[in-house]
Amino acid sequence: MSDRLRAIDLALTAGISVQQVRNYIEMGILPPVERTAGGYRIFTSAHAKPERGSAR
């Protein structure tokens, strides 16, 4: 269960806004994510690992 992150958790870890997290998903920088029954995005620790060379 600790492997699951909310968008705000990922945003705070990465130092970006939640909207930017959503933008990264739409742009394909982050892979698509699963959603809960309530519609919340659920990220994993794999989403939190920085991809070298993708940010400018």
C-alpha positions, 0 to 999 in steps of 0.5 A, a space after each residue: 500500500 505504501 507503493 501507492 501515491 496520490 497526485 499531490 504526493 508525487 507533485 510534492 516529491 518532484 517539486 512541481 504542481 499537480 497540474 504539471 503532473 497531469 500535463 506530463 501524463 497528457 504529454 506522455 512524459 509519465 505513463 498512464 495511471 490507474 484510477 480509483 473507483 472515485 476517479 483519483 489517479 493512483 501513482 506508484 513509486 515507479 512514477 516518482 523515479 526521475 527520468 534522466 534527460 526528459 526535463 529541460 
